[in-house]
Amino acid sequence: MTSVPGPGALTIVRLANFVTPVSGGLRTALRHLGSGYRAAGHRPVLIVPGERRSEEETEQGVVVTLPGPVLPAGGGYRLLTDRRAVAAELTRFSPDRLEVSDRTTLRWTGAWARRHGVRSVMVSHESAAGVLRTWGVPGPLAGAAADRLNAATARGYDSVLCTTDWAAAEFRRIGTPNLVRAPLGVDLDTMHPLPPNARAAERARYAAPEETLLVLCSRLSAEKRPERAIEALAALRARRRPAVLVVAGTGPLRERLAARAARLRLPVRFLGHLGERAELARLLGCADVVLAPGPVETFGLAAMEALACGTPVAVSHSSALPGLVGPAGVAAADTGSGFASAVGQLLERPEEQRRAAARAQAERYGWPAAVTAFLAAHGVRNDEAVDGGRDEHAGSRT
């Protein structure tokens, strides 16, 4: 596959850490954004860490993998730590725009961009204060540390892009003048509801007709709080609601979660990472409820993909998701009992009604609108983009 940029095309180099072959939301977002940039006539380049160096032309443009060390206790994540190697690639590709997805170890690239006259955007994919709290840092200390990190980030880049108002709040708190908002999107073509007969057949692989089928699609790491799904299952069964849980995803907590489920004699099935998007769509589409317990989710792509497949979601009330899922989900207290109650509320709604509401909500977040908004953050007008969403804040200064 060869990309042939036209007149006026920009080279948009994107840098990202915390991406692996089995990682979920960020990898998916990078792929769709790159494909959208390419379709708009630009030349996207993605640089990520891996075990060894490689370079290939893909549907999302050129993807360069540079050797990077494994993050200790990070469940396979690697980091771009060799500044000289990264700078060499930046020099080689001579970007017109720089887009960075890691405001910790890659923040130095803002200074590189400024020295070379390159317009730069830092994409904030998470709440810094929220992540610090999940690591056990007390609230006031987490907030103060996040403020220092965010202020340095804002000074280092031409724009800071947040995908939700929830994520933008910590930048607004410190008066960030160069803050912009742009939504992410959902693949509404691959992620779609199953016809009733197909849904029943797929569901039968995991649950009996009288059982409630819960699905957790998540990286199994501490900040995602996957243990909450097991706690919710235990609470539902204690309330005499027959329920089973299917877990799609992998991560450092996999063995601990499996041991806990076995100890409690709970019906939990671990599928590991689902590499085929169609397979994931079938799983999400046959579930009765999808659980999204992560308290620091800023967009929650797995939850939005569940909605696209016509399945309602129970989400953490602490995250950005309540505002995104709207009437298609229920915000749950961050306990197993809280999520069990949210599941019960969703199941009280007629099935076809809750499935139609889920799909309708997802259709507000198509990838074409996200691509247009991200390009606007780069100072580029994307006239050819098809309106795939209606986020009134897309690409706007906040």
N, C-alpha and C positions, 0 to 999 in steps of 0.2 A: 504494500500500500504506500503510495507516494503522495505527499501533500504538495500542491503547487499554489502557493499564496499569490493572490492577484495584486494589482496596483493598490497602494495604500495599506497593504497588510502590515500588521505589527507582529513582531516576535514577542510573545508573552511567555516569559520563563517563570515556572512555578516551582517552589521548593517546599517539601513537606517531610516531616518526620512522623513517627508513629503510624507507618503504613507497612503492612505485611501482606503476603499473598492470601492470608485468611482473615485480614481485618475487614471491618464492615463499612460503616457510614462514611468515614473520610475517604476511603479508597473509592467508594461508589460516587461520591460527590466530585472528586477530582476527575474521574473518568467522564462523567456527564458534562462537567464544565469544559474540559479539554475538547470533547467532541463538539460542543456548541461553539467554542471559539474557532475551531477548525472549519465548521460549517459556515460560519460568518466570514470566512476568508482570511483568517489570521493564522499565524504559525505558533501553535502552543508547544512548549517544551516542559516536560515534567522531570524533576530531579529528585530521586528518593534514595534512601539507604537500603542496602541489601548485603548479601554474603560476599558477592564478587561484582566486579564491574561488568556492565552490559549496556547495550544501546540498541533500541529497536524503534521502527516506525509503526505506530498503531493507529486505531481509529481516533484516539485522543491526541495525536501528534507524536513527536519524538519523546520516548521515555528513556531516561538515562538512570541507571542504577550505579551508585558509588558504594564501595565497601564501607561499612559502618559497624561499630561495635554493638553488641547486644546490650540493651538496657538491663542492668541487674534487677531481678525480680519483676521484669516487665512483660513476661509471658511471650517473648520472641520479638518484641519491638527492637528496632535498631535506630541509631542516630547518625546524622551527618555531622561528624565531629571534626573532620579534616578540613579546616577552613581553606587551606591552600588549594586542595583539590576542588572544592566547591567554587572558589574564586576563579580557578582556571576554566571551569565549565562556563561560568558566567561570561568570562572574557571571550571564550570561543563562540558562544551563541550571540553575544552582543545584543542583549534584550532592549526592546523599546519600553517594555513594562516588566516589573517584577512583582510577583504575587507570592507571599510567604504564609505558610500554615504551621507556624510554631513560634510563639513569642518568647521562648526561653532560649534554647541553644542556638537558634538561627537569627536572633535579633540583630546581630552584627551586620547582617546583609543590608539593613536600612542605610547604614553609613556607606557601604560599598555603592549602593544605588545613587546616593546623593553625590558622591565623588565623581561618578560617571555620568551624571545628568540623566538618570533613569527614573521615571516616575514609579513609585512603589506603593504597594498595598499590603498591609498585614491583615490576615483574616483571623478573627478571634472565634474559634470553634467551641469555646467553653468559658465558663465563669471561673476566673482564677481564684476568687475567694471560695467558691463552691468546691473546687478541687482540693484546695488546701484544707477545708473543713473535713472532707472525706478522708484525708490523711491524718486526721486527729488534731489539727491545729485549732486552738480555741477561736471562736468567732471574731472577737476584736483584733486578735493578732493576725488572723487570716485576712481580715478586711484591710488592715494597715499594710500588710505585705503586698496584697493585690493592688492597692492604690499605687505603691511605689513601682511595681512591675508595669502596671498599665500606663502610668505617666511616662516612664522611659520608652515604652512601646510607641505611644502617641508622638513623642518627640522624634523618634527615629524614622518614621514613615510619613509619606505624604497623606495617606488615609489609613484609618483603621475601620475595617468592615465587620459588622456584626450581623448575624443572620436572623436574630429575633430581638424584640424590644427587651426581653428578659436579659439577654446577653449584653445588650448595650447599656443596661442600667448602671453597671459598675464604672463604665467610662463617662456616662453623664454625671455621675456623682462627683467626679473630679474635674468636670468642666472641659472635657476633651473637645477642642474646636474642629478637629478634622475627622469626626466620626460620621460614617455613612451606614445605611441599612440596606441589605439586599437579602432576599429569601433564598434558601436552597429549594430543591424541587423533588419531585417524585416521578419515576418512570411509569407513567400511566398506561403505557402499552404492554409492557411485560408484566407489570403488577395490575391484575384485573380480577374481578370476581369470577368464580367458577359457576357454570350452570348448575342448577340444583342436583341433577343426577350425578354429575362429576364430583360435586362437593361431597355428596353422601358416600360415594365410592372411596374418595381419598380419606375422608374422615374415618371410615371403617378400618383403615390401617392402624389407627392409633387409639380409638376409643369405641366402646359399645354405644348403642343408640341412647341408652339411659344415662350415660356419663357426660359430664361437662368437660370439653376438651380445651385446656389452657395451653398457650404457647408462649415461650420466652425466646426471643431472637436477640441475642446480645453477646458481646464479648464478656467472658466470664472473669471479670477483674473487679477489684474492690470498689472502684468509683461507680460501677454500674449496679451495685447492690443486688446481684443475682440471687442471693440467699433469700431475698424477700419473696421470690416466686415460690420457693419451697415452703416458706412459712405460710403463704397464702393458701397453698394446697392443703397443708395440714389443718389450717383453720376451717376451710370449707368442709373437709371430711369430718372434722369434729362437730360441725353443724349438720351432719348427716346429709350433705350434698355429695353424691358420688362424683368425683372429679379426677382427672389425670392430667399430667403435665408433660409436655414435650419441649425439650431444650435444643435450640439450634444455635451453635456457636461454640467457641473454644476459648481457652485462656488459662491463666495461672490457678484459678480456683476450681478447675474442673474436677479434680480428684476429691477435693474436700467436699464439694457439693454432692457428688455421687455417694460418698461415704455417709454424709448426713441423711440423704434420702433413704439409703439402705437401712441405716440405724433406726429411722422412724417408720420403716416399712411403708414408704409412700410410693405410689406408682409414677415414677419419673423416668422418662426415656431420654437419653442423651444421644443426639444425632451427630454431634460434632459440627464442623464447618460445612455448610452447603454451598458448594462451588457453583452449581447451576442455578441461575436466577429463576428459571421456570420451575425448578423443584421447590425453591423457597416460596415462590408465589403460590404453588399448590398447597404447601403447608399453612401459610398464613391465611389462605382463602378458605380452608376447611375448619379452622379453629372457631370455637364459640367466642372466645375472648383472648386477645393478646395482652400480655403484661409488659409494662415499660416502667420498671421500678427505679431507674437511675435518677437520683435527686439533682444531678447537675447537667442533665441533658439540655442542650440549647436548641436543637432542632429535632433530634430523635428520628432519624431516617427510618429505622426499623418500624417505629410506631406509625409513621406516615405511610409506609409501604403496606402495613396491615390494613389501614383505612382504604388504600387504593384497591386492595383485594376484597373489600367489602366486610371487613371484620372490625368490630369496635375494640377500643383499647382502654385498659385501666392504667392510669399514669400517675407518677409521683406528683403530689401537689406542690412539692418544693421546686420542681423543674419548670422549664419554659413550656412544657407540653400542654398543660391545661388550656392555654390561650391558642394553641395551634390545632388541637383536636376538636375544640368547641363542643357542640352537642353530640358529636360522634363518639365521645368518650366520657369517662368519669374520673375526676381527680381524687386520688386515694391518699389517706394518711400514710406516712412512711412506716407502717407496721404490717405484719402478715395479716392481722385482723382487719386493718384498714383496706388492704387490697382485696381480701375476701368479701368485704361489704360492697366494694366497688363492683366486683364481679356480679354479685347478687343484684345490684341495681341495674346493671346492663342487661342481665338475663330476664328481668321483669318486662322489658320492652319486646314487642312482637318481633320475631326474627327478621322478617323481610323489611320491616321498618328500620331496625337498627343497622342492617346491612346497607340499605339504600342511603341512610344518613352518613355512613362511613365513607362510601365512595364519593358522595357529593362533596364532602369536606376535603377529601384528597384532591379533587379536581380543581381546587383553588390554587394548587401548588405545582403547576407543570414546569418542567425544566426549561423550556424556551424563555419563560419570563425570568427565571433565575439567571440564565446566561445574559439576557439583556441587562439586568440589574448589575451583574458583576462587571460587564463591559462598561457600563456607565460609571462605575466606581473607578475604572481605569481611564475615564475621560473619553470613552469611545461610544459613539452612537451606533446601535445595531439595528438599522432600518429593516433588515430582512428577517428579523426574528418574528416568529409567529407568537401571538399572545396566548400563552399557555397558563396564565394565572392572573390573579387580580389583587396582588398585595399592594395596597395603596402606598406603602412606604418604600417600594422597590427602588434601590439606587438613590435614595434621597438622603440629604444631610439631616442629621437628627440633633 
